[in-house]
Amino acid sequence: MTFKLWHKLVLTIVCITGIVLILAIFLSNQSVKSGFLAYLNDVEERRSDSFSVVLLRQYHKHRNWDFIKGNRRLWERSFYQSRDINVRKEEAQPVLDVNIIGKRAEESEGPAERPEGRRPPPGKFPPPPRKKHLEAIGNPPPLFIEDNEFRSEQPRSVSRGATKPPPKSMALLDANKSFLVGGTQASENATLKPLKFSGKVVGYIRSEPFNEITDELDQQFVQHQNQAFIKISLWALAIVLIGAGLFAAYLRSRINKIGDQAGLLTSGDYRCQSVDKSQDELGQLSKKLNILGETLEENRSSRRRWISDISHELRTPVTVLKGEIEAIQDKVRELTPSSIDSLHQEVLRLSRLISDLNELSLSDLGALSYHKETLNIVELVEDIITQHQHQFDEKNITVTFNSSNENIEIDGDGQRLEQLFANLANNSQHYTCTSGQLEINIKKQADSVIIEWSDSEPGVSDEELGRLFERLYRVEASRNRNAGGSGLGLSIAQNIVAAHDGNIEAKHSPLGGISFVITFPINRH
């Protein structure tokens, strides 16, 4: 089975979401366990505070721990009594003191219950709190109750774990930390809560914090929380799966449209255009495919026009040669020096066209050889003007040459540069009207030399100006070869300039014709 892009997209999103949810479930499980353990430890700490109040009240009555030493039944009964005592956290920190409890009870009744100046005799313990005092701190049950009363109250549950026995690790120690009663199981994590009576530590409650959840109800609660989170995660995964599927289907439809457009381009239909106008990556790809289609269509049209123009250019001199030779063969024309000269001109024209085509093809392939050397561009242009001066004089064309420097050196191939300026000279000679003008200016700048080749009328339109460097393009529609050449001269000139790291562009001439502006880099050495 071949996985398509939208399959991979959906699978990737689902896998990433699944990994995130599994990690979230694991972390949530750990968080619930740690949080619930912290809650259990806090509950047990508060229960231990309440238990401390009960033990201190009993110690207040007996003045020692002999009454409870080894009495596990009384130990458990006292633990059950602590279920009805609600000690605020601030009352239990750092330790519990019967004096503190009694003081707060007295403050609740006001100064009338203890006349000012009355204090307990030295060496005497303070009396137990009155009934109103006990009501002020939570109205605890009696210190000692009968077994039947104990059993009657045992089913009553006012808080979590009210009927549970003391934890196996909880025990009562005396002031010397000797074991009195309670559980014998203890570990290094056990903590000791001091019990103070009249500012003196009279014992300790040993307890151990919860490190794991052992109660069945607590385990069910944690399991319920984890199951609920797993259900939520599965619903979230289903929603992500549906959303990813819809999003993948949306992307697939757009990608399929782009693929259809590419298929039409492959089949040769370059006029197809995508209607995707979005600004995202797929929209940009569609726009580039549209541009590619337009470029391919232009290239195909140019190639067809190129083939048509070449066939026309080759057919014309061949047709002339064929006609004149057949006329001589049929005795219509006599074989005279003038007819031979006419045949020779057509042969030269055909040879020139074939040579230009060959040179242009070599330039396109990068196979045209250049032998560059340091040369004076001013002298080279002057030599070209001198060579074509006779043709300019025949049409009464005035040539003006100006240069800011007599010696401007560049790195170039002298033969190719002569061909470049010869093509420009032929172009001006063929198209400039009789009694026209040709002005050539050479200017040296910091790192380049600019050559402006401007002639007089006739000019061209803006549209034709941009097509002058197209191959086999002529401005005149008649294709009269008496006025123009093969139509390849400017294309060859453009390739020669590009091979010398230069630039050539056509502008409207201030003299009324065309101005060719050529830029070459100067030889810095």
C-alpha positions in Angstrom: 0.0 0.0 0.0 1.3 3.4 -1.0 0.8 6.1 1.6 -0.3 9.3 0.1 0.5 12.8 1.4 -2.8 13.2 3.2 -2.5 9.8 4.8 0.9 10.8 6.2 -0.4 14.1 7.4 -3.3 12.5 9.3 -1.1 9.8 10.7 1.5 12.3 11.8 -1.1 14.5 13.6 -2.7 11.5 15.3 0.6 10.1 16.4 1.8 13.4 17.8 -1.6 13.9 19.6 -1.5 10.4 20.9 2.0 10.8 22.3 1.0 14.1 23.9 -2.1 12.5 25.4 -0.3 9.5 26.7 2.3 11.8 28.3 -0.5 13.9 29.7 -2.3 10.8 31.2 0.9 9.7 32.8 1.6 13.1 34.3 -2.0 13.5 35.4 -1.9 10.1 37.1 1.2 11.1 39.0 -0.3 14.5 39.8 -3.5 12.9 41.1 -1.6 10.5 43.2 0.8 13.0 44.7 -2.0 15.5 45.3 -4.3 12.9 46.9 -1.4 11.7 49.1 -0.9 15.3 50.2 -4.6 15.6 51.0 -4.5 12.3 53.0 -1.5 13.5 54.9 -3.2 16.9 55.6 -6.3 15.1 56.9 -4.3 12.8 59.1 -2.4 15.8 60.4 -5.6 17.5 61.4 -6.9 14.2 62.9 -3.7 13.9 64.9 -4.2 17.5 66.2 -7.7 16.5 67.4 -6.4 13.3 68.9 -3.8 15.4 70.7 -6.5 17.4 72.3 -8.2 14.3 73.7 -5.0 12.9 75.0 -4.0 16.1 76.7 -7.4 16.3 78.4 -7.0 12.8 79.8 -3.4 13.7 80.9 -4.9 16.8 82.6 -7.1 14.6 84.7 -4.5 11.8 85.5 -1.3 13.9 85.6 0.6 11.0 83.9 0.3 8.4 81.2 0.0 5.4 83.4 -3.8 5.2 82.7 -3.2 4.5 79.0 0.1 2.7 79.0 -0.4 -0.6 77.2 -4.2 -0.1 77.1 -4.8 -0.5 73.4 -8.6 -0.5 73.9 -8.5 2.9 75.6 -6.0 4.1 72.9 -8.5 3.2 70.2 -11.5 4.6 72.1 -9.7 7.9 72.6 -8.9 8.0 68.9 -12.6 7.6 68.1 -13.5 10.4 70.4 -11.3 12.8 68.4 -13.7 12.6 65.5 -16.0 15.3 67.0 -13.2 17.8 67.8 -12.4 20.4 65.2 -9.1 22.1 65.9 -8.3 25.0 63.6 -4.9 24.7 62.0 -3.5 27.8 63.7 -4.4 26.2 67.1 -2.4 23.2 66.2 0.9 24.8 65.2 3.5 24.3 66.3 2.2 22.1 69.2 -1.0 21.8 71.3 -1.1 23.1 74.8 -4.0 22.7 77.3 -3.2 26.1 78.7 -3.7 27.7 75.3 -7.0 25.9 74.9 -8.1 27.0 78.4 -7.0 30.5 77.7 -9.1 30.8 74.5 -12.1 29.4 76.3 -11.7 32.0 79.0 -11.4 34.8 76.5 -14.7 33.6 74.9 -16.5 34.1 78.3 -14.9 37.4 79.1 -13.2 38.6 82.3 -16.3 38.0 84.5 -15.6 34.2 84.7 -12.1 34.8 86.3 -12.1 37.8 88.6 -9.0 39.9 88.3 -6.4 38.9 90.8 -7.5 35.3 91.3 -4.8 32.9 90.2 -4.2 29.3 91.1 -2.1 28.6 94.2 1.6 27.8 93.5 2.2 24.2 92.7 -1.4 23.6 91.8 -2.6 22.6 88.4 -5.3 24.8 86.8 -8.8 23.5 87.1 -10.3 21.7 84.1 -12.3 23.9 81.7 -15.9 24.6 82.5 -18.7 23.5 80.3 -19.0 26.8 78.6 -15.3 26.7 77.9 -15.6 23.3 76.3 -18.5 24.4 74.2 -16.3 27.3 73.0 -13.7 24.9 71.5 -16.1 22.5 69.9 -18.2 20.9 72.6 -16.2 17.6 72.7 -17.8 14.4 74.1 -17.1 13.0 77.6 -13.6 11.8 78.3 -14.7 8.3 79.2 -17.7 6.5 78.0 -19.1 3.1 78.6 -18.7 0.3 76.1 -22.3 0.3 75.1 -22.3 4.1 74.6 -19.1 3.7 72.6 -20.7 1.1 70.3 -23.8 3.2 69.9 -21.8 6.2 68.7 -19.3 4.3 66.6 -21.5 4.1 63.4 -21.8 7.9 63.4 -19.5 9.4 60.8 -18.9 13.1 60.7 -15.7 13.1 58.8 -13.5 11.0 56.6 -12.3 7.8 58.4 -14.3 8.5 61.6 -14.8 4.8 62.3 -11.3 3.7 61.3 -8.8 2.5 63.9 -5.6 4.5 64.5 -2.9 3.9 61.8 -0.5 1.0 62.6 2.4 3.5 62.7 0.7 5.9 65.2 1.8 5.5 68.8 2.1 7.5 72.0 5.5 8.1 73.5 6.3 9.6 76.8 8.6 12.6 77.4 11.6 10.4 77.1 10.3 9.1 73.8 9.7 5.7 75.3 6.9 3.6 73.8 3.6 3.6 75.7 0.8 2.4 73.5 -0.2 2.2 69.8 1.4 0.7 66.7 4.8 -0.8 66.8 5.5 -0.4 63.1 7.6 2.7 62.4 10.1 3.7 59.8 12.8 6.4 59.4 10.1 8.7 57.9 8.1 8.8 61.1 7.5 12.2 62.7 7.0 13.1 66.4 4.4 15.7 67.4 5.2 17.0 70.9 2.4 17.2 73.5 2.8 20.2 75.9 1.1 20.6 79.3 1.7 23.9 81.1 4.5 24.7 78.8 6.3 21.4 79.3 6.6 18.5 76.8 4.9 15.5 78.4 4.8 13.2 75.5 4.8 12.7 71.7 2.5 11.3 69.1 4.4 9.3 66.6 2.9 9.2 63.1 4.1 8.3 59.6 3.1 10.2 56.4 1.4 8.3 53.6 3.8 7.3 50.9 1.2 5.2 48.9 -2.5 4.8 48.7 -3.6 1.7 50.5 -7.3 2.3 51.3 -9.7 0.6 48.9 -12.0 3.7 48.7 -9.1 6.0 48.1 -7.8 3.7 45.4 -11.2 3.7 43.7 -11.3 7.5 43.8 -7.9 7.8 42.1 -8.8 5.1 39.6 -12.0 7.0 38.8 -10.1 10.2 38.2 -7.7 8.4 35.9 -10.5 6.7 34.0 -12.3 10.0 33.5 -9.1 11.7 32.2 -8.6 8.7 29.8 -12.1 9.1 28.5 -11.5 12.8 28.0 -8.3 12.1 26.2 -10.0 9.6 23.9 -12.7 12.1 23.0 -10.0 14.7 22.3 -8.1 12.2 20.1 -11.3 11.5 18.2 -11.9 15.2 17.7 -8.3 15.7 16.5 -8.7 12.7 14.2 -11.9 14.2 12.6 -10.3 17.7 12.4 -7.1 16.3 10.8 -9.2 14.3 8.3 -11.2 17.3 7.3 -8.1 19.4 7.0 -6.2 16.7 5.0 -9.2 16.4 2.7 -9.1 20.2 2.1 -5.4 20.1 1.3 -5.8 17.1 -0.9 -8.4 18.8 -3.0 -6.2 21.8 -3.5 -3.1 19.6 -4.2 -5.2 17.6 -6.7 -6.1 20.7 -8.6 -2.5 21.7 -8.8 -1.6 18.2 -10.0 -4.3 18.5 -12.7 -2.9 21.8 -13.8 0.6 20.3 -14.0 -0.8 17.4 -16.0 -2.3 19.8 -18.5 1.1 21.6 -18.8 2.7 18.2 -19.4 0.2 17.4 -22.2 1.0 20.7 -23.9 -2.0 22.8 -22.8 -0.1 25.9 -21.6 -3.2 28.2 -21.5 -4.7 26.5 -18.4 -4.9 28.9 -15.4 -5.4 28.0 -11.8 -8.2 30.0 -9.9 -6.5 29.5 -6.5 -6.0 33.0 -5.3 -5.0 32.3 -1.7 -1.7 33.7 -0.3 -0.4 30.5 1.3 2.3 28.2 -0.1 -0.2 26.3 -2.3 -1.6 29.5 -3.6 1.9 30.7 -4.5 2.7 27.4 -6.2 -0.5 27.8 -8.3 0.6 31.3 -9.3 4.1 30.0 -10.3 2.5 27.3 -12.4 0.4 30.0 -14.1 3.5 31.9 -14.8 5.2 28.7 -16.1 2.3 28.1 -18.4 2.5 31.6 -19.8 6.3 31.3 -20.3 6.0 27.9 -22.0 3.3 29.3 -24.3 5.5 32.3 -25.2 8.4 30.0 -25.8 6.3 27.8 -28.0 5.0 30.8 -30.0 8.6 32.1 -30.2 9.9 28.8 -31.4 7.2 28.5 -34.0 7.9 32.1 -35.1 11.6 31.3 -35.1 11.1 28.3 -37.3 8.8 30.2 -39.7 11.3 33.1 -39.9 14.3 30.9 -40.5 12.4 29.0 -43.2 11.4 32.3 -44.8 14.9 33.7 -44.5 16.4 30.6 -46.2 13.7 30.2 -48.7 14.0 33.7 -50.1 17.7 33.6 -51.3 17.2 30.0 -52.5 14.1 31.0 -54.4 16.0 33.9 -56.1 18.9 31.6 -56.9 16.6 28.9 -58.3 14.6 31.4 -60.4 17.7 33.1 -61.9 19.4 29.7 -62.6 16.2 28.3 -64.2 15.9 31.5 -66.3 19.4 31.0 -67.6 18.8 27.4 -68.3 15.6 28.2 -70.2 17.5 30.9 -72.2 15.2 33.5 -70.7 18.2 35.3 -69.4 21.7 35.3 -70.8 24.6 34.3 -68.7 26.3 37.7 -68.3 28.6 39.1 -65.7 25.7 41.0 -64.2 23.6 37.9 -63.8 26.6 36.0 -62.3 27.1 38.9 -59.9 23.4 38.8 -58.9 23.7 35.1 -58.2 26.9 35.7 -56.2 25.1 38.3 -54.0 22.4 35.9 -53.2 24.9 33.2 -52.3 26.7 35.6 -50.0 23.4 36.6 -48.4 22.6 33.0 -47.8 26.1 32.2 -46.5 25.9 35.2 -44.2 22.6 34.1 -42.8 23.8 30.5 -42.2 27.0 31.9 -40.5 24.9 34.1 -38.2 22.6 31.3 -37.3 25.6 29.0 -36.5 27.2 31.7 -34.5 24.0 32.5 -32.6 23.5 28.8 -31.8 27.1 28.5 -30.6 26.6 31.5 -28.3 23.4 30.0 -26.8 25.3 26.8 -26.1 28.2 28.6 -24.6 30.5 27.1 -27.2 31.5 30.4 -28.7 35.2 31.0 -27.9 36.5 34.3 -26.6 40.1 35.3 -26.4 40.2 38.3 -24.1 43.0 40.7 -23.7 43.6 44.3 -22.7 42.6 46.7 -25.4 41.7 50.3 -26.0 38.0 50.6 -26.7 38.3 54.1 -28.0 40.7 53.0 -30.8 38.6 50.0 -31.6 35.4 52.1 -32.2 37.4 54.6 -34.2 38.7 51.8 -36.5 35.1 50.5 -37.1 33.9 54.0 -38.0 36.8 54.4 -40.4 36.0 51.0 -42.0 32.4 52.0 -42.6 33.0 55.6 -43.5 32.5 54.9 -47.2 29.1 53.4 -46.7 28.1 56.3 -44.6 29.3 58.8 -47.2 27.2 57.0 -49.9 24.0 57.8 -47.9 25.4 61.2 -46.8 25.2 60.3 -43.1 27.2 62.6 -40.9 29.2 60.8 -38.2 30.2 62.5 -35.0 32.6 60.8 -32.5 33.3 62.1 -29.0 35.4 60.6 -26.2 36.2 61.9 -22.7 39.5 60.0 -22.8 41.8 58.9 -25.5 42.8 55.7 -23.8 40.1 53.6 -22.0 41.2 50.0 -21.5 38.9 47.0 -21.0 39.4 43.2 -21.1 37.8 41.9 -24.2 38.0 39.8 -27.4 39.0 42.3 -30.1 37.5 40.2 -33.0 34.1 39.8 -31.2 34.0 43.5 -30.2 34.7 44.5 -33.8 31.8 42.3 -34.8 29.6 44.0 -32.2 30.3 47.5 -33.4 30.2 46.4 -37.1 26.7 45.1 -36.5 25.7 48.5 -35.0 27.3 50.3 -37.9 25.4 48.2 -40.4 22.2 48.7 -38.6 22.6 52.5 -38.6 23.6 52.4 -42.3 20.7 50.3 -43.4 17.9 52.0 -41.4 19.0 55.7 -41.1 17.5 58.0 -43.8 19.7 59.7 -46.3 21.4 62.8 -45.1 21.0 61.6 -41.5 23.2 61.7 -38.5 25.2 59.2 -36.3 26.6 60.3 -33.0 28.9 58.2 -30.9 29.9 59.2 -27.4 32.3 57.4 -25.1 32.3 58.3 -21.4 34.5 56.9 -18.6 33.1 56.5 -15.1 34.6 55.2 -11.9 34.5 51.5 -12.8 32.9 51.3 -16.2 32.8 52.8 -19.7 29.6 53.9 -21.4 29.2 54.0 -25.2 26.2 55.8 -26.6 25.5 54.9 -30.3 22.7 57.2 -31.5 21.3 57.7 -35.0 18.6 59.9 -36.5 15.2 59.1 -38.0 13.4 56.9 -38.5 12.5 55.9 -35.0 10.4 53.1 -33.6 7.5 52.8 -31.2 7.8 51.8 -27.6 6.5 48.3 -28.3 9.0 47.8 -31.1 11.8 49.2 -29.0 11.5 46.3 -26.6 11.6 43.7 -29.4 14.7 44.9 -31.2 16.9 42.2 -29.7 14.5 39.4 -30.7 15.9 37.1 -33.3 14.8 37.6 -36.9 12.8 40.6 -35.9 12.5 43.6 -38.2 10.7 46.8 -37.7 9.4 47.0 -41.3 6.6 44.6 -42.2 7.7 44.2 -45.8 10.9 42.3 -44.8 12.7 44.1 -47.5 16.3 42.8 -47.5 17.4 45.8 -49.4 16.8 47.9 -46.3 17.6 45.3 -43.6 19.8 42.4 -42.9 19.0 39.0 -41.5 17.5 40.2 -38.3 20.1 38.4 -36.2 22.7 41.2 -35.8 21.3 42.8 -32.7 20.8 39.4 -31.1 24.4 38.5 -31.7 25.5 41.9 -30.4 23.6 41.3 -27.2 25.3 37.9 -26.6 28.7 39.5 -27.3 28.1 42.2 -24.7 26.8 39.7 -22.1 30.0 37.6 -22.7 32.1 40.7 -21.7 30.1 41.2 -18.5 28.4 44.2 -20.0 25.0 45.5 -20.7 23.2 46.8 -23.8 19.8 48.5 -24.0 17.8 50.4 -26.7 16.3 53.9 -26.1 14.8 56.6 -28.1 17.5 58.8 -29.6 17.5 62.6 -29.1 18.3 62.7 -32.9 15.0 61.0 -33.7 16.2 57.4 -34.2 17.4 54.7 -31.9 20.1 55.0 -29.2 22.1 51.9 -28.1 23.7 52.4 -24.7 26.5 49.9 -24.0 28.3 49.5 -20.7 31.6 47.6 -20.1 33.6 47.2 -16.9 37.0 49.0 -17.0 40.2 47.1 -16.6 41.3 47.9 -13.1 44.9 46.7 -13.7 
